[in-house]
Amino acid sequence: MKKILVVDSDEQVASILTLKLKRDGFETASAGCSADALEIISDFKPDLIVSEMILPKMSGIDFMKRVKMNPEMMRIPFVFLSSSRDVENKILALDMGAAAVFAKPLFINDFIKNIKKILGKYELEESAESDETKPEGDISDISVLNILGIMSENKASGEIEFSASSDKKGTIFCNSGNVVRVETEVGENRDGMEELCKILSWSDGTFSVNYGDVEVTSNISLLQDEIIEKASEWFREYTEVLKSMPPVDTVIYLDFDKFVENLNRLPDDADAVIRNIAEQGSRIGDIIDSCGGDRKKTAACLKQLFGLSLISVENPNEEKLPENSGKIAVNTEKSVDKTEEEAESAEEIPVEEPAPKKSGKGMVLILLLALLAAIVIFIYFRGLI
């Protein structure tokens, strides 16, 4: 007998569905919210879950994410019920792995026929699937912190591999739900919390979970609750700093003149940040990556430099056009519009060649010769010659 779990905050809808499903030969259970449903699932082990999309405390889609992250439940098909006309959420549910989305109110008989088809389809797919199927998805859909929380809830062991859109890679190793090691390609992997913060700062990318026993050297000594608490606090503060600046893919430039004027006002970590701003500009995300160390401190330093106007999204070194460039363009445009008649008359006007300029030495020589000639003429008329 197939088992179906119905999750709906509307008790009347849940009661009618469970009653009809029982009459059609299904074993059923029901829950009013996703939190209660998560407690029921481990014992009930349903073959299919029917869930309302809008649930108290946790949305239906987030509920599905948590179930799909559990290796023992990841193949359970989800069917969503929605009374909303929001098409985007329905598309998102299907993209996230839902088997179907049905609009309320339901036609019960048609709904049960579709449920039977979905169960039959999933039985065939499950028999054809290999055991290597593993949970995977996008960081933008389910955050790193959520993934760690789900691993902890399920007391799962395995490796979570992350790949950022900028080709950075990292791995988190869990043992019975506890994070025991974190490493990235660019780190020395000595401090697990520092490595975890690097992965937390990746805003997009993909992840995949490889469940199984792990045997690694631990580089993080905190308890799981402390890890989640510290990571959550760090991530909250980091995102707050980023909100006060342009997006991380924005290219910024250093104003060298203002930098020299404000040397005594620079933040403590400014040297490393400024060294990583190229003359032709650099992306904010690349600067944070290149500086290493605590990314939150680097982001805070960039925020201070923005406040001092030492860096900006406009290149201060770019050459500006002369002020009269606009007028030149207008005059040039007018000259193009001249008529042929004006052009011909312009060609007939004689152009006088400018007289060649005489050098200073030539002028002095001419003056001396003129003076000598005047003396000779004066003496001649005086009868002295």
Beta strands, then each sheet from edge to edge (+ up, - down):
strand 1: 3-7
strand 2: 27-31
strand 3: 48-52
strand 4: 78-82
strand 5: 100-103
strand 6: 136-138
strand 7: 158-164
strand 8: 169-175
strand 9: 178-184
strand 10: 205-211
strand 11: 251-254
strand 12: 282-283
strand 13: 311-312
sheet 1: 2+ 1+ 3+ 4+ 5+
sheet 2: 6+ 10- 7+ 8- 9+
sheet 3: 12+ 11- 13+
end
